[in-house]
Amino acid sequence: MSYFRANIERMTGYKPGEQPPAGAKVIKLNTNENPYPPSPEAVRALREVLPESLRRYPDPFAGQACRAIGRVFGFPQEWIIAGNGSDEILSMVFRACAEPGRPVVYPFPTYVLYRTLAEIQDAPVVEVPFDDDYNLPLEKLIAARGAITLVASPNSPSGNTFPAAFLDELASQTQGIVVIDEAYADFARENALDLVRKRENVLVLRTLSKGYSLAGLRFGFGIARPGIIEALMKVKDSYNIDAAVIAVAAAAIEDQAHKNGNAEKVIRSRAVLAEDLSRLGFRVWPSQSNFILVRPPAGDAERLYLGLKSEGILVRWFDQESLRDKLRISVGTDEQNNILVRNLSRLLKA
Amino acid sequence: MSYFRANIERMTGYKPGEQPPAGAKVIKLNTNENPYPPSPEAVRALREVLPESLRRYPDPFAGQACRAIGRVFGFPQEWIIAGNGSDEILSMVFRACAEPGRPVVYPFPTYVLYRTLAEIQDAPVVEVPFDDDYNLPLEKLIAARGAITLVASPNSPSGNTFPAAFLDELASQTQGIVVIDEAYADFARENALDLVRKRENVLVLRTLSKGYSLAGLRFGFGIARPGIIEALMKVKDSYNIDAAVIAVAAAAIEDQAHKNGNAEKVIRSRAVLAEDLSRLGFRVWPSQSNFILVRPPAGDAERLYLGLKSEGILVRWFDQESLRDKLRISVGTDEQNNILVRNLSRLLKA
């Protein structure tokens, strides 16, 4: 007998993007962190954490943070669940809903973790390919009859959102849970929060890792009907969020002005970067996120990725069907983006 | 079709001990927190976390903390995995090893979470009853042929450890993984770390929640052969530990003197409390932990639990077979213990 389940033996595990050691001299445009610092209120909340709240177990329901979410987004607390990053909420959804015979469905390419989580549950996976413009393959998603259907909106690596009417149609025609993963919604014109009110099978996920500049802190949240939240609570680790994170997350969420200000800067820089890369001959997909997907003129994305890396500039290249000729580039500060563009311009001529 | 797997629909979920709101005037002896504050070095590490390390994703392998563990306990880093509390490592073990047809085995009563995690995986559970003195039912544990066999040592709620020779025998006669859950080992005379070196199927779990006074921070670790650690990494959330916790955990683990000093105080108070309760006629089981299991003279544990609660003193009463006549009491400061004893003395006469 192996120590491990057969599906675990088979799988390889999710490989996160490169994380250079702290202090390394790199321009890091590979894992979609926000280039601007988190809210000073959030940093202050961290400074003010008392030793006494480290000594005792934290609130298992992260009440202080969930109340802040409720106030800002207009939902009662029993519609909200907090996770150690939205990754943990995804993991809860899979543990609650996916198993052999209960399919996991999503358009592809998207966040690679969805496949990993399905493999852990030994659940069948239906990956419905996007077309070249990343339109939502609505009919095929519905036809696949997922126990979990996931749509990242904005999607990664394509950066686009999907029309609310399409997501509504998907939810109304799907019997299982529909997860709208809005990790990047803080940079988008539209989101699906209204769908949570309208459709009882919709779960919307948010994170503090991108818009709120708190990737290092691990806090995400889900919003859905109480029946869904209660089931996720059953599979949640009891004390999944630590006391410091609860306090910092609450402060960050209350400070919407700071988050929105940073998002506006990123959106302006995104437009400039897209324009600059178009001028170099890249195909640039329209983005509602804090990154852009681009195709270099000759499709030699791996070469450019490695060339940039040797200059200390990290972007994301996926060794994956339909993506090998593209790069996903996080929007940095204007200064970082300019260095990137200069280096790409040089590499194109090399 | 239900949204959820049938086993999730059936289960009720783990209910953690009561956590009164911060600032509530209670004497909290119900969830085995350490009564003394964490290391000043750990608190300093929290104060020194930089906004930049909040902005960026943390190290997915919590390297700084795992290197500290390696130095202190004498293991290479590839033998170590960090979790968001040792609860999260338990969850990883179950996700990697448990499913229908792969039994989960443990002596009972013990940490109730083991059953919950088995239910989440829909794995069969074999609970082997302890005798009245909580001796390890070695033969029956072996005979149950667990894919996962768990032994909490010290066990909760009984407080006792098990002889290393018995655990060695268990590991050598068991084909699956043997988890020695040492959450309370910092208060015990013996531990099973040597077994990890000797037996390839042993995983030892530790936590900062008890000995290190950091229940609010969520950090636990597992030590096992690299083959086991690698499989657990496959099912681990990518960024499971936040940047602040990594820094604080490393500082706390380096400060063994602080932790050991607190443990000595707890051990001295444990002896006094056990003596005081014996004098009141309680049966007191010998404890190697920071709590004691006691049986009131008349077995009316629920009445005493409620009587204490109405005075703002929380202890743990389990509404469970073989435990309904007992209380589990965390060892507090001498002052807290004295208030407890005075109240119990009064309640016994009521």
Boltz contact constraints between the chains, C-beta under 6 A:
constraints:
  - contact:
      token1: [A, 1]
      token2: [B, 175]
      max_distance: 6.0
  - contact:
      token1: [A, 3]
      token2: [B, 177]
      max_distance: 6.0
  - contact:
      token1: [A, 4]
      token2: [B, 96]
      max_distance: 6.0
  - contact:
      token1: [A, 4]
      token2: [B, 97]
      max_distance: 6.0
  - contact:
      token1: [A, 4]
      token2: [B, 231]
      max_distance: 6.0
  - contact:
      token1: [A, 5]
      token2: [B, 99]
      max_distance: 6.0
  - contact:
      token1: [A, 8]
      token2: [B, 96]
      max_distance: 6.0
  - contact:
      token1: [A, 11]
      token2: [B, 234]
      max_distance: 6.0
  - contact:
      token1: [A, 13]
      token2: [B, 234]
      max_distance: 6.0
  - contact:
      token1: [A, 14]
      token2: [B, 238]
      max_distance: 6.0
  - contact:
      token1: [A, 16]
      token2: [B, 60]
      max_distance: 6.0
  - contact:
      token1: [A, 16]
      token2: [B, 238]
      max_distance: 6.0
  - contact:
      token1: [A, 19]
      token2: [B, 57]
      max_distance: 6.0
  - contact:
      token1: [A, 31]
      token2: [B, 57]
      max_distance: 6.0
  - contact:
      token1: [A, 33]
      token2: [B, 55]
      max_distance: 6.0
  - contact:
      token1: [A, 33]
      token2: [B, 56]
      max_distance: 6.0
  - contact:
      token1: [A, 37]
      token2: [B, 51]
      max_distance: 6.0
  - contact:
      token1: [A, 37]
      token2: [B, 55]
      max_distance: 6.0
  - contact:
      token1: [A, 38]
      token2: [B, 51]
      max_distance: 6.0
  - contact:
      token1: [A, 38]
      token2: [B, 54]
      max_distance: 6.0
  - contact:
      token1: [A, 43]
      token2: [B, 51]
      max_distance: 6.0
  - contact:
      token1: [A, 51]
      token2: [B, 37]
      max_distance: 6.0
  - contact:
      token1: [A, 51]
      token2: [B, 38]
      max_distance: 6.0
  - contact:
      token1: [A, 51]
      token2: [B, 43]
      max_distance: 6.0
  - contact:
      token1: [A, 53]
      token2: [B, 216]
      max_distance: 6.0
  - contact:
      token1: [A, 54]
      token2: [B, 38]
      max_distance: 6.0
  - contact:
      token1: [A, 54]
      token2: [B, 214]
      max_distance: 6.0
  - contact:
      token1: [A, 54]
      token2: [B, 216]
      max_distance: 6.0
  - contact:
      token1: [A, 54]
      token2: [B, 217]
      max_distance: 6.0
  - contact:
      token1: [A, 55]
      token2: [B, 37]
      max_distance: 6.0
  - contact:
      token1: [A, 55]
      token2: [B, 213]
      max_distance: 6.0
  - contact:
      token1: [A, 56]
      token2: [B, 33]
      max_distance: 6.0
  - contact:
      token1: [A, 56]
      token2: [B, 215]
      max_distance: 6.0
  - contact:
      token1: [A, 56]
      token2: [B, 216]
      max_distance: 6.0
  - contact:
      token1: [A, 57]
      token2: [B, 19]
      max_distance: 6.0
  - contact:
      token1: [A, 57]
      token2: [B, 31]
      max_distance: 6.0
  - contact:
      token1: [A, 57]
      token2: [B, 215]
      max_distance: 6.0
  - contact:
      token1: [A, 58]
      token2: [B, 216]
      max_distance: 6.0
  - contact:
      token1: [A, 60]
      token2: [B, 16]
      max_distance: 6.0
  - contact:
      token1: [A, 84]
      token2: [B, 84]
      max_distance: 6.0
  - contact:
      token1: [A, 87]
      token2: [B, 237]
      max_distance: 6.0
  - contact:
      token1: [A, 88]
      token2: [B, 237]
      max_distance: 6.0
  - contact:
      token1: [A, 95]
      token2: [B, 120]
      max_distance: 6.0
  - contact:
      token1: [A, 96]
      token2: [B, 4]
      max_distance: 6.0
  - contact:
      token1: [A, 96]
      token2: [B, 8]
      max_distance: 6.0
  - contact:
      token1: [A, 97]
      token2: [B, 4]
      max_distance: 6.0
  - contact:
      token1: [A, 99]
      token2: [B, 5]
      max_distance: 6.0
  - contact:
      token1: [A, 120]
      token2: [B, 95]
      max_distance: 6.0
  - contact:
      token1: [A, 120]
      token2: [B, 235]
      max_distance: 6.0
  - contact:
      token1: [A, 175]
      token2: [B, 1]
      max_distance: 6.0
  - contact:
      token1: [A, 177]
      token2: [B, 3]
      max_distance: 6.0
  - contact:
      token1: [A, 213]
      token2: [B, 55]
      max_distance: 6.0
  - contact:
      token1: [A, 214]
      token2: [B, 54]
      max_distance: 6.0
  - contact:
      token1: [A, 215]
      token2: [B, 56]
      max_distance: 6.0
  - contact:
      token1: [A, 215]
      token2: [B, 57]
      max_distance: 6.0
  - contact:
      token1: [A, 216]
      token2: [B, 53]
      max_distance: 6.0
  - contact:
      token1: [A, 216]
      token2: [B, 54]
      max_distance: 6.0
  - contact:
      token1: [A, 216]
      token2: [B, 56]
      max_distance: 6.0
  - contact:
      token1: [A, 216]
      token2: [B, 58]
      max_distance: 6.0
  - contact:
      token1: [A, 216]
      token2: [B, 243]
      max_distance: 6.0
  - contact:
      token1: [A, 217]
      token2: [B, 54]
      max_distance: 6.0
  - contact:
      token1: [A, 217]
      token2: [B, 242]
      max_distance: 6.0
  - contact:
      token1: [A, 218]
      token2: [B, 242]
      max_distance: 6.0
  - contact:
      token1: [A, 231]
      token2: [B, 4]
      max_distance: 6.0
  - contact:
      token1: [A, 234]
      token2: [B, 11]
      max_distance: 6.0
  - contact:
      token1: [A, 234]
      token2: [B, 13]
      max_distance: 6.0
  - contact:
      token1: [A, 235]
      token2: [B, 120]
      max_distance: 6.0
  - contact:
      token1: [A, 237]
      token2: [B, 87]
      max_distance: 6.0
  - contact:
      token1: [A, 237]
      token2: [B, 88]
      max_distance: 6.0
  - contact:
      token1: [A, 238]
      token2: [B, 14]
      max_distance: 6.0
  - contact:
      token1: [A, 238]
      token2: [B, 16]
      max_distance: 6.0
  - contact:
      token1: [A, 242]
      token2: [B, 217]
      max_distance: 6.0
  - contact:
      token1: [A, 242]
      token2: [B, 218]
      max_distance: 6.0
  - contact:
      token1: [A, 243]
      token2: [B, 216]
      max_distance: 6.0
  - contact:
      token1: [A, 244]
      token2: [B, 244]
      max_distance: 6.0
